[in-house]
Amino acid sequence: MSGAEKVVCVTGASGYIASWLVKLLLQRGYTVKATVRDPNDPKKTEHLLSLDGAKERFQLFKAHLVEEGSFDSVVDGCQGVFHTASPAILAASDPQSELIDPAVKGTLNVLRSCVKVASIKRVIVTSSLASIIHSRRLLAPDVVVDETWFSDPVLCKELKLWYQLSKTLAEEAAWKFAEECGIDLVAINPGFSIGPLKEPTPTSSMKVFLELMNGSLVLPDGFYSFVDVRDVAHAHIQAFETHAANGKYCLVGSVTHHSEACKILFVDIIQKLYHPSFHLPEKDEDDKPLRPLHKVSQDKAKSLGISFIPLEVSFRDTIESLKEKGFLTT
């Protein structure tokens, strides 16, 4: 499958990953039919409409995840569908209506529309490492998380990990429906996506990154599973164009301790590029030793031709992007 004269749909096109996906698809010569909740909101559409190739090969459509049939006319005539739309809310007051229903019902609504269109060759679902890593299996130095892992919905409920639960249930529903209806489905499972953003306002990922920058965020167990958003977008396209692509793909460029991430951010980048006098506070002597990190397999991702962007480059480009858009002053 190649970009020449191919028509594809991208749901939730104004999102962080989706915006990069649209950019790369247009660069490859695809015609892109994109869905957003409100095509008349310039904050959600201007950065897409200004992309190279958008005037000739980009169309916007209004669609709602929980509205059955909302995607019928959009996917009609497409050869491929990239379903990226899903709420990314880390603190929901009503997890069922704000996260779970849109994620699960939305995925099924898109797939029901796809099954009606004979021209669709493959559907790529943007899932998450969240639907893989939250199991009861121990994360240890000799453990390699791979595509055979699945998050445990019961555990997610117990820990009130509602976003993780929504992604887990949505992917489960997608695989079940695809098997029953004969859809060629591939899932992309990225970790914490970082890198430059196209949108004029901070995305949920960028809000988390800003919290990391100001020191208010330390993730559970003190580690991050980072991946560059450009690698994620590239993997989506490779998964569509590579005939042998199948199943799901973990996308993590680096599993990093919180302290190491801070060192790269504040010492290797901010101190060297912006504030030479800045010094990262020394680690307290009484602190517990760092827990050895697990690994996340890159084998399947590399089979798609993904060569992960180094973490330092991703951090630097993220900071430059945030500075350029006025979200960060250093």
C-alpha positions in Angstrom: 0.0 0.0 0.0 1.4 3.4 -0.9 0.2 7.0 -0.6 -0.4 7.7 -4.3 -4.1 8.2 -4.9 -5.0 6.5 -1.6 -7.9 7.9 0.5 -7.8 7.3 4.3 -9.7 8.5 7.3 -8.2 9.8 10.5 -10.6 10.1 13.5 -10.0 12.7 16.2 -7.7 14.5 13.7 -7.0 17.5 16.0 -5.3 15.4 18.6 -1.6 15.2 19.4 -0.7 12.0 17.6 -3.4 12.5 14.9 -2.1 15.9 13.9 1.3 14.4 13.2 -0.3 11.5 11.4 -2.3 13.8 9.2 0.9 15.8 8.4 2.9 12.7 7.4 0.0 11.2 5.4 -0.3 14.4 3.4 3.5 14.4 2.8 3.1 10.9 1.4 0.4 12.0 -1.1 -2.6 10.6 0.7 -6.0 12.2 0.6 -7.1 12.5 4.2 -10.7 12.6 5.4 -10.5 13.8 9.0 -13.1 13.9 11.8 -13.3 16.4 14.6 -16.1 17.2 17.0 -16.4 20.8 15.8 -15.0 21.6 12.4 -15.8 25.3 13.0 -13.5 25.6 16.0 -10.3 27.2 14.7 -8.3 26.0 17.7 -9.0 22.5 16.6 -8.6 22.9 12.8 -6.3 25.8 11.8 -3.1 23.8 12.4 -4.5 21.1 10.1 -5.8 23.3 7.4 -2.4 25.0 7.2 -0.5 21.8 6.5 1.2 21.3 3.1 -1.1 19.5 0.8 -4.2 20.3 2.9 -5.9 22.6 0.4 -5.7 19.8 -2.3 -6.1 16.6 -0.3 -7.7 17.3 3.1 -11.3 17.3 4.2 -12.9 17.9 7.6 -16.0 16.2 8.8 -18.0 16.5 12.0 -18.4 13.2 13.9 -19.2 12.1 17.5 -17.8 8.9 19.0 -21.0 7.8 20.8 -23.3 8.7 17.9 -24.0 5.5 15.9 -23.5 5.9 12.2 -21.6 9.1 12.7 -18.6 7.8 10.7 -20.5 6.1 7.8 -20.1 8.8 5.3 -16.6 9.7 6.3 -15.1 6.2 5.8 -17.0 5.6 2.6 -14.5 5.4 -0.3 -11.5 5.0 2.0 -8.8 2.3 1.7 -7.7 2.7 5.3 -8.9 4.1 8.6 -6.8 5.4 11.4 -8.9 5.5 14.6 -7.1 7.8 17.0 -10.1 9.5 18.6 -10.5 8.6 22.3 -10.8 10.9 25.4 -7.5 11.4 27.3 -8.7 12.6 30.7 -6.5 11.6 33.6 -9.0 12.8 36.3 -12.6 12.2 35.4 -15.5 12.9 37.8 -17.7 10.3 35.9 -15.3 7.8 34.3 -18.0 5.8 32.7 -19.5 8.6 30.6 -16.3 10.7 30.2 -13.9 8.0 29.4 -15.2 4.4 29.1 -18.3 4.9 26.9 -16.6 7.2 24.4 -13.6 4.9 24.1 -15.4 1.6 23.8 -18.6 2.7 22.0 -16.6 5.0 19.8 -14.3 2.3 18.7 -17.2 0.0 17.9 -19.1 2.7 16.1 -16.0 3.3 13.9 -15.6 -0.4 13.2 -19.3 -0.8 12.4 -18.9 1.9 9.8 -15.8 0.3 8.4 -17.4 -3.1 8.0 -19.9 -1.6 5.6 -17.2 -0.4 3.2 -15.6 -3.0 0.9 -12.8 -0.7 -0.2 -11.3 -0.6 3.4 -8.2 -2.8 3.5 -7.1 -2.2 7.0 -8.0 -0.4 10.2 -5.3 1.0 12.5 -6.4 1.6 16.1 -4.4 4.0 18.3 -4.3 2.1 21.6 -1.8 2.6 24.4 0.8 0.9 26.5 -1.8 1.4 29.2 -3.7 -1.5 27.7 -0.6 -3.7 28.0 1.4 -3.0 31.1 -1.2 -2.9 34.0 -1.3 -6.6 34.8 -0.5 -8.4 38.0 2.8 -9.6 36.5 5.9 -8.3 38.2 8.0 -5.6 36.5 11.6 -6.5 37.1 15.0 -6.1 35.4 14.7 -9.5 33.7 11.2 -8.8 32.5 10.5 -7.7 28.9 7.0 -6.4 28.3 5.9 -7.3 24.8 2.8 -7.6 22.7 1.6 -10.8 24.5 0.8 -8.8 27.5 -2.7 -7.5 28.3 -3.8 -5.1 31.1 -6.2 -6.6 33.7 -9.5 -4.6 33.7 -10.2 -5.8 37.3 -6.8 -4.4 38.5 -7.4 -1.1 36.7 -10.8 -0.8 38.5 -9.2 -1.7 41.8 -6.6 1.0 41.4 -9.1 3.5 39.8 -7.0 3.8 36.7 -9.9 4.9 34.6 -8.0 6.1 31.5 -6.1 2.8 31.5 -9.3 0.9 31.9 -10.9 2.8 29.0 -8.0 2.0 26.7 -7.9 -1.7 27.8 -11.7 -2.2 27.3 -11.7 -0.4 23.9 -8.9 -2.5 22.6 -10.5 -5.7 23.8 -13.7 -4.7 22.1 -11.9 -3.9 18.9 -10.2 -7.3 18.7 -13.4 -9.1 19.4 -15.4 -7.2 16.8 -12.6 -7.5 14.2 -12.4 -11.2 14.6 -16.2 -11.7 14.4 -16.5 -9.4 11.3 -13.3 -10.2 9.5 -11.7 -6.8 9.7 -7.9 -6.5 9.2 -7.0 -4.7 12.4 -3.7 -3.5 13.7 -3.2 -1.8 17.1 -0.5 0.7 17.9 0.4 0.8 21.7 2.6 3.9 22.4 3.9 4.9 25.8 4.1 8.5 27.1 4.3 10.4 23.8 6.5 13.5 23.7 7.9 15.7 21.0 6.9 18.9 19.2 3.2 19.7 19.0 1.2 21.1 16.1 -1.8 22.3 18.1 -2.2 25.9 19.4 -3.1 24.7 22.9 -1.4 22.2 25.2 -2.6 18.6 24.7 -3.1 16.3 27.7 0.3 14.8 27.0 1.9 18.2 27.0 0.1 19.2 30.2 1.7 16.1 31.8 5.1 17.1 30.4 4.7 20.6 31.8 4.0 19.1 35.2 7.2 17.1 34.9 9.0 20.3 34.0 7.7 22.2 37.1 8.4 19.3 39.4 4.8 18.5 40.3 4.6 15.1 38.6 6.2 11.9 39.7 4.6 8.8 38.1 3.9 5.7 40.1 7.1 3.7 40.8 9.1 6.7 39.5 9.6 5.7 35.9 8.4 6.8 32.4 8.0 4.9 29.2 8.7 7.6 26.6 8.2 7.6 22.8 8.5 10.4 20.3 5.2 11.4 18.8 6.8 11.4 15.3 7.8 7.8 15.7 4.2 7.0 16.8 2.7 8.7 13.7 5.3 7.0 11.4 4.4 3.6 12.9 0.8 4.1 12.1 1.5 4.6 8.5 4.0 1.8 8.3 1.4 -0.5 9.9 -1.0 0.4 7.1 1.5 0.2 4.3 3.3 -3.0 5.4 1.3 -5.9 4.1 2.7 -8.3 6.8 1.8 -6.0 9.7 -0.5 -7.7 12.2 -1.6 -7.7 15.8 -0.4 -5.0 18.1 2.8 -3.0 18.4 4.5 -1.7 21.5 6.1 1.7 20.9 8.5 2.7 23.6 11.8 4.3 22.8 13.1 4.5 26.4 12.1 3.3 29.9 13.6 5.9 32.2 13.7 6.6 36.0 12.1 9.9 37.1 15.5 11.1 38.3 17.2 10.3 35.0 14.5 12.1 33.0 14.9 15.2 35.2 18.7 15.1 34.7 18.3 15.0 30.9 15.7 17.8 31.0 17.3 20.1 33.5 21.0 19.5 33.3 21.7 18.1 29.8 19.2 20.5 28.1 18.1 23.5 30.2 21.5 24.1 31.9 23.4 23.7 28.6 21.1 25.5 26.3 19.2 28.1 28.4 20.4 28.6 31.9 24.1 27.7 32.5 23.8 28.6 36.2 21.0 26.1 36.8 21.8 23.1 39.0 19.6 20.1 39.7 19.3 19.4 43.4 21.4 16.6 44.6 19.7 13.3 45.5 19.2 12.9 49.3 21.6 10.4 50.8 18.7 8.7 52.7 16.7 8.1 49.5 16.0 4.5 48.7 18.1 3.1 45.8 16.5 3.2 42.4 14.5 0.2 41.5 16.0 -1.6 38.5 13.9 -1.0 35.4 12.1 -3.5 33.2 12.3 -3.4 29.4 9.7 -3.0 26.7 10.3 -5.0 23.5 11.1 -3.0 20.4 11.3 -6.0 18.1 7.9 -5.7 16.4 8.2 -1.9 16.1 11.6 -2.3 14.4 10.0 -4.8 12.0 8.0 -1.8 10.7 11.2 0.1 10.1 10.9 2.3 13.2 14.3 3.6 14.4 13.5 5.4 17.7 14.4 9.1 18.0 16.8 9.5 21.0 15.2 10.7 24.2 17.4 13.7 24.5 16.3 14.9 21.0 12.6 14.4 21.9 13.0 16.4 25.1 14.9 19.2 23.4 12.3 19.4 20.5 9.4 19.3 23.0 10.9 22.2 25.0 11.6 24.2 21.9 8.0 23.6 20.7 6.5 24.6 24.1 8.7 27.7 24.1 7.7 28.7 20.6 4.0 28.5 21.5 4.4 30.4 24.7 3.6 27.6 27.1 7.0 27.5 28.6 9.5 30.2 29.6 13.0 29.1 30.3 
